[in-house]
Amino acid sequence: MKTTRAKHRADERRPGGLRRAVRTRVFVSSAAVLLAVGSASSASAAIIATDDPTPQEQLAQDIVADAGSTDRQWDDVDRMESILPEKAEAAPETAQSDPAEVPAEEEPVEEETSEASSGPSVDISAECSDYSGNQAIGCTMTLDAGWDMGEFQCLVDLWNRESGWNETAYNEGSGAYGIPQSLPGDKMASHGDDWETNPATQIAWGLDYIEGRYGSPCGAWSHSESNGWY
């Protein structure tokens, strides 16, 4: 009886052991299926490498094969358009306009002014080096007019008496003005608008007056000596 019971117990244990072995293989196969989701080709290769698969392993192979084919089916599906709003394209940069041209500053127009006529400019003659100031100018202009130094000496005496060769001399009694004591003074404007201040302008007018009225400086001096005026 003990032997029989032992045999029965052994027979009873066999089915249980088989079930455990099957469960173990199914667990391993299920693990292979899980790995197949991550890498179908690697799992499939591992299972196919089994020489004598059990029914459970064959089932796992079929599942892996189906999973691989399912993944490849997505290759034939057209790419879905994104449902997210597309980012608006940046507006094209507008070409920078050239900076406005700044008008060139116009050069100020010089107002035309009528230049006042001035008397003659005088380069003092070497013969007149003994004189200075207005007398040096008078000496040079007397020689330029064609008279000699004797005539100029008469002129020196004449205008020493009249004005002392001062271009601003003014006679309050008669109103005569300047070196030649023109009466009135503005007569000398015929020889330059600067007649009030320019000794050369006054001398030029005085020499012309003497020549026209007395012929020479000595003639004017002789008249002045006789009459006290010329």
Residue pairs with C-beta under 8 A, 6 or more apart in sequence:
22 54
22 56
25 54
25 56
25 57
26 56
29 47
29 56
29 57
29 59
29 60
30 60
32 43
32 46
32 47
32 60
32 64
33 43
33 60
33 63
33 64
33 67
35 42
35 43
36 42
36 43
36 44
36 63
36 64
36 67
36 68
37 67
40 64
40 67
40 68
40 71
41 68
43 64
44 61
44 64
44 65
44 68
47 53
47 57
47 60
47 61
47 64
48 61
50 57
53 61
116 192
116 193
116 194
117 192
117 193
117 194
118 192
118 193
118 194
118 198
118 201
119 191
119 192
119 194
119 195
119 198
119 200
119 201
119 202
119 204
120 141
120 200
120 201
120 204
121 200
122 137
122 140
122 141
122 200
123 140
124 136
124 137
124 139
124 140
125 139
125 140
125 143
125 144
127 139
127 143
127 149
128 136
128 139
128 140
128 143
129 136
131 138
131 139
133 165
134 165
134 166
134 167
134 179
134 199
134 203
135 156
135 165
137 199
137 200
137 203
138 152
138 155
138 156
138 159
138 165
138 179
138 203
139 149
139 152
141 200
141 203
141 204
141 207
142 151
142 152
142 155
142 207
142 217
143 149
143 152
145 207
145 211
147 216
147 217
150 218
151 216
151 217
151 218
152 217
154 216
154 217
154 218
154 220
154 221
155 210
155 217
155 220
155 221
157 221
158 217
158 220
158 221
158 224
158 230
159 165
159 179
159 180
159 206
161 224
162 169
162 176
162 179
162 180
162 181
162 230
163 169
163 178
163 179
163 180
163 181
165 179
165 199
166 179
167 178
167 179
167 197
167 198
167 199
167 202
168 178
168 196
168 197
169 177
169 178
169 179
169 181
170 176
170 177
170 185
171 177
171 181
174 181
174 183
175 183
175 184
175 185
176 182
176 183
176 184
176 185
177 183
177 184
177 185
177 188
177 196
178 185
178 188
178 195
178 196
178 202
178 206
179 199
179 202
179 203
179 206
180 188
180 202
180 203
180 205
180 206
180 209
180 210
182 188
182 202
182 205
182 206
182 209
185 195
185 196
186 195
187 205
188 195
188 201
188 202
188 205
189 195
190 205
191 201
191 202
191 204
191 205
191 208
192 198
192 201
192 204
194 201
195 201
195 202
195 205
207 217
210 216
210 217
210 219
210 220
210 230
213 220
213 230
214 220
214 222
214 223
214 230
220 230
221 230
223 229
223 230
224 230
